C-alpha cells in the first residue's frame, strides 16, 4: 500500500515539476492544475457517496448508476485537464525554443 502511494506522489510531483519548470506563464499552469484537481476530487467524492448510497441504502438501482456515471465523469475531467495543461505547455515551449534557435 505504501509503494502505491509513493508512486502516486511521485507522479503528482512530476506533473507539478513539468508545469513549473521552464514555463511561459507558470501561474496559469498551476491554477489549471489546482482547478482540475479540485473539481476532480469533489466529483469523485460525490460520485462515491452516491454509489455507496445506491448500493447499500436506496431501493432504486438507478441511483447506483448515477454514482458510477459521476465517478467516470470525474476521471474524464481530470484526464482532460491534465492533457490540456500538458499540450498548452508543449506548444508554448516549442514556440519559445523556435524563437531562440532562429
Phi and psi in degrees as GROMACS dihedral restraints (atoms count N, CA, C in turn):
[ dihedral_restraints ]
;  ai    aj    ak    al  type     phi  dphi    fc
    3     4     5     6     1   -68.7    20    10
    4     5     6     7     1   -33.4    20    10
    6     7     8     9     1   -64.4    20    10
    7     8     9    10     1   -39.3    20    10
    9    10    11    12     1   -66.1    20    10
   10    11    12    13     1   -41.7    20    10
   12    13    14    15     1   -66.5    20    10
   13    14    15    16     1   -34.5    20    10
   15    16    17    18     1   -65.1    20    10
   16    17    18    19     1   -40.0    20    10
   18    19    20    21     1   -63.8    20    10
   19    20    21    22     1   -43.8    20    10
   21    22    23    24     1   -65.5    20    10
   22    23    24    25     1   -42.7    20    10
   24    25    26    27     1   -62.0    20    10
   25    26    27    28     1   -41.6    20    10
   27    28    29    30     1   -63.5    20    10
   28    29    30    31     1   -40.0    20    10
   30    31    32    33     1   -63.2    20    10
   31    32    33    34     1   -44.3    20    10
   33    34    35    36     1   -63.6    20    10
   34    35    36    37     1   -40.5    20    10
   36    37    38    39     1   -64.4    20    10
   37    38    39    40     1   -40.0    20    10
   39    40    41    42     1   -63.9    20    10
   40    41    42    43     1   -43.9    20    10
   42    43    44    45     1   -63.9    20    10
   43    44    45    46     1   -42.1    20    10
   45    46    47    48     1   -64.8    20    10
   46    47    48    49     1   -40.4    20    10
   48    49    50    51     1   -67.3    20    10
   49    50    51    52     1   -37.4    20    10
   51    52    53    54     1   -61.9    20    10
   52    53    54    55     1   -41.2    20    10
   54    55    56    57     1   -77.6    20    10
   55    56    57    58     1   -18.2    20    10
   57    58    59    60     1   -95.0    20    10
   58    59    60    61     1   -39.0    20    10
   60    61    62    63     1   -78.7    20    10
   61    62    63    64     1   130.6    20    10
   63    64    65    66     1    64.2    20    10
   64    65    66    67     1    32.1    20    10
   66    67    68    69     1   -89.0    20    10
   67    68    69    70     1   152.8    20    10
   69    70    71    72     1   -73.8    20    10
   70    71    72    73     1   -46.1    20    10
   72    73    74    75     1  -136.4    20    10
   73    74    75    76     1    94.8    20    10
   75    76    77    78     1   -63.0    20    10
   76    77    78    79     1   -36.4    20    10
   78    79    80    81     1   -65.3    20    10
   79    80    81    82     1   -35.8    20    10
   81    82    83    84     1   -67.3    20    10
   82    83    84    85     1   -36.9    20    10
   84    85    86    87     1   -67.5    20    10
   85    86    87    88     1   -44.5    20    10
   87    88    89    90     1   -65.7    20    10
   88    89    90    91     1   -40.9    20    10
   90    91    92    93     1   -63.0    20    10
   91    92    93    94     1   -42.7    20    10
   93    94    95    96     1   -65.9    20    10
   94    95    96    97     1   -40.7    20    10
   96    97    98    99     1   -63.7    20    10
   97    98    99   100     1   -44.5    20    10
   99   100   101   102     1   -66.5    20    10
  100   101   102   103     1   -40.2    20    10
  102   103   104   105     1   -64.2    20    10
  103   104   105   106     1   -41.8    20    10
  105   106   107   108     1   -64.6    20    10
  106   107   108   109     1   -43.4    20    10
  108   109   110   111     1   -63.4    20    10
  109   110   111   112     1   -42.9    20    10
  111   112   113   114     1   -65.2    20    10
  112   113   114   115     1   -48.6    20    10
  114   115   116   117     1   -64.9    20    10
  115   116   117   118     1   -44.1    20    10
  117   118   119   120     1   -63.0    20    10
  118   119   120   121     1   -43.9    20    10
  120   121   122   123     1   -67.2    20    10
  121   122   123   124     1   -39.6    20    10
  123   124   125   126     1   -64.1    20    10
  124   125   126   127     1   -48.5    20    10
  126   127   128   129     1   -65.4    20    10
  127   128   129   130     1   -36.4    20    10
  129   130   131   132     1   -64.2    20    10
  130   131   132   133     1   -42.9    20    10
  132   133   134   135     1   -64.2    20    10
  133   134   135   136     1   -44.6    20    10
  135   136   137   138     1   -63.4    20    10
  136   137   138   139     1   -42.6    20    10
  138   139   140   141     1   -63.9    20    10
  139   140   141   142     1   -41.5    20    10
  141   142   143   144     1   -65.7    20    10
  142   143   144   145     1   -40.8    20    10
  144   145   146   147     1   -63.1    20    10
  145   146   147   148     1   -43.8    20    10
  147   148   149   150     1   -64.6    20    10
  148   149   150   151     1   -41.3    20    10
  150   151   152   153     1   -62.7    20    10
  151   152   153   154     1   -45.7    20    10
  153   154   155   156     1   -65.4    20    10
  154   155   156   157     1   -39.1    20    10
  156   157   158   159     1   -61.5    20    10
  157   158   159   160     1   -44.9    20    10
  159   160   161   162     1   -67.9    20    10
  160   161   162   163     1   -31.7    20    10
  162   163   164   165     1   -76.4    20    10
  163   164   165   166     1   -43.0    20    10
  165   166   167   168     1  -100.4    20    10
  166   167   168   169     1   -35.8    20    10
  168   169   170   171     1  -106.5    20    10
  169   170   171   172     1   -50.7    20    10
  171   172   173   174     1   -73.6    20    10
  172   173   174   175     1   149.1    20    10
  174   175   176   177     1   -89.8    20    10
  175   176   177   178     1    -9.6    20    10
  177   178   179   180     1   -94.8    20    10
  178   179   180   181     1   129.4    20    10
  180   181   182   183     1   -77.8    20    10
  181   182   183   184     1   -16.7    20    10
  183   184   185   186     1   -67.8    20    10
  184   185   186   187     1   -27.4    20    10
  186   187   188   189     1   -63.7    20    10
  187   188   189   190     1   -39.9    20    10
  189   190   191   192     1   -65.0    20    10
  190   191   192   193     1   -39.1    20    10
  192   193   194   195     1   -64.8    20    10
  193   194   195   196     1   -37.9    20    10
  195   196   197   198     1   -64.3    20    10
  196   197   198   199     1   -40.6    20    10
  198   199   200   201     1   -61.7    20    10
  199   200   201   202     1   -42.8    20    10
  201   202   203   204     1   -63.5    20    10
  202   203   204   205     1   -40.6    20    10
  204   205   206   207     1   -64.6    20    10
  205   206   207   208     1   -39.4    20    10
  207   208   209   210     1   -66.9    20    10
  208   209   210   211     1   -39.4    20    10
  210   211   212   213     1   -64.6    20    10
  211   212   213   214     1   -43.2    20    10
  213   214   215   216     1   -63.5    20    10
  214   215   216   217     1   -38.3    20    10
  216   217   218   219     1   -63.8    20    10
  217   218   219   220     1   -39.1    20    10
  219   220   221   222     1   -63.8    20    10
  220   221   222   223     1   -43.7    20    10
  222   223   224   225     1   -64.2    20    10
  223   224   225   226     1   -42.6    20    10
  225   226   227   228     1   -62.3    20    10
  226   227   228   229     1   -45.9    20    10
  228   229   230   231     1   -61.9    20    10
  229   230   231   232     1   -42.6    20    10
  231   232   233   234     1   -62.5    20    10
  232   233   234   235     1   -46.3    20    10
  234   235   236   237     1   -66.2    20    10
  235   236   237   238     1   -41.8    20    10
  237   238   239   240     1   -64.2    20    10
  238   239   240   241     1   -39.4    20    10
  240   241   242   243     1   -61.8    20    10
  241   242   243   244     1   -42.5    20    10
  243   244   245   246     1   -65.0    20    10
  244   245   246   247     1   -40.9    20    10
  246   247   248   249     1   -64.3    20    10
  247   248   249   250     1   -41.0    20    10
  249   250   251   252     1   -64.0    20    10
  250   251   252   253     1   -42.6    20    10
  252   253   254   255     1   -64.4    20    10
  253   254   255   256     1   -45.2    20    10
  255   256   257   258     1   -65.4    20    10
  256   257   258   259     1   -42.5    20    10
  258   259   260   261     1   -69.1    20    10
  259   260   261   262     1   -38.0    20    10
  261   262   263   264     1   -63.1    20    10
  262   263   264   265     1   -42.1    20    10
  264   265   266   267     1   -65.9    20    10
  265   266   267   268     1   -40.8    20    10
  267   268   269   270     1   -64.4    20    10
  268   269   270   271     1   -40.5    20    10
  270   271   272   273     1   -65.4    20    10
  271   272   273   274     1   -46.1    20    10
  273   274   275   276     1   -66.9    20    10
  274   275   276   277     1   -40.4    20    10
  276   277   278   279     1   -69.2    20    10
  277   278   279   280     1   -36.1    20    10
  279   280   281   282     1   -69.1    20    10
  280   281   282   283     1   -37.6    20    10
  282   283   284   285     1   -70.0    20    10
  283   284   285   286     1   -33.1    20    10
  285   286   287   288     1   -66.2    20    10
  286   287   288   289     1   -43.0    20    10
  288   289   290   291     1   -70.5    20    10
  289   290   291   292     1   -31.5    20    10
  291   292   293   294     1   -66.5    20    10
  292   293   294   295     1   -37.9    20    10
  294   295   296   297     1   -66.6    20    10
  295   296   297   298     1   -37.8    20    10
  297   298   299   300     1   -70.5    20    10
  298   299   300   301     1   -34.0    20    10
  300   301   302   303     1   -78.8    20    10
  301   302   303   304     1   -20.2    20    10
